[in-house]
């Protein structure tokens, strides 16, 4: 016979195994499982006392039908699994293991609904096996207010990562954008921030030297707003932001909002087009304009229009070659 002092633990084990989702257990069923699986007969009065205590502590929920209080509901688990499934920053082996862990904490009903998930072996995932170590070191350095020495790496024609020259940077923020982790940092150039892909860093060393406060950079002496910075730096390009005037077809405004959000000013509009003013990183909007050139036009600044015209002309000449 099992220890009577562990009845509450056995009840939780029974609910973990036999209840969940839309399936709940009655007190009679719990009494049955206690006797059948644990050889521990209890009275209804004794069981009610344990159930009341577990309910008050938040471990179980329900009255006539009982189940364990779930850490995540089915919809939350699906979101977490999808995040892992399509997260290019997660190495394949880690993705498989994380998905299985998430599946195992779900109820049987959820497991049945997600059993056909494909693990997308061919998705373009990172090959940097030190990624999580790099994230932990960056986080530690930011917390300790220290500079770090990073070893950038890049892919060679052999499809493997190769180290580049070490760089000392001041780390400020660790952010995610388009399925990748980025380090927002200062590397001593142009009194401006840089964005470095964390999966393009092979080694990090935390230095004793204290990092430079971000408000000592000329552009941010009045303060730094990460949300504004992220909105201006789609594609996570480094460099200056500038006011941009652009015209886009109204039917494609959702494409614009997907990238820039709703923090823009409407200058004018007609039945077909809307003209918008927004402040954004110039390099980022350059590539955005190339991507959406069939439905959008950059009106100002003129320097950006010339840059786009020259870039398109160069592309046209390249494709005109026989």
Secondary structure, DSSP 8 states (H G I E B T S, - for coil): ---GGGHHHHHHHHHHHH-BTTB-B-HHHHHHHHHHHH-----HHHHHHHHHHHHHTTSEE-SSSBEE--SS-HHHHHHHHHHHHT-TTS-HHHHHHHHHHHHHTS-HHHHHHTTT----TTS-----TTHHHHHHHHHHHHHHTEEEEEEEEEE-TTSSEEEEEEEEEEEEEEEEETTEEEEEEE-SSTT--EEEEGGGEEEEEEEEEE---GGGSGGGTT---HHHHHHH-GGG--S-EEEEEEEEEGGGHHHHHHHHTT--EEEEE-SSEEEEEEEEEHHHHHHHHHHTTTTEEEEE-HHHHHHHHHHHHHHHHHHH--
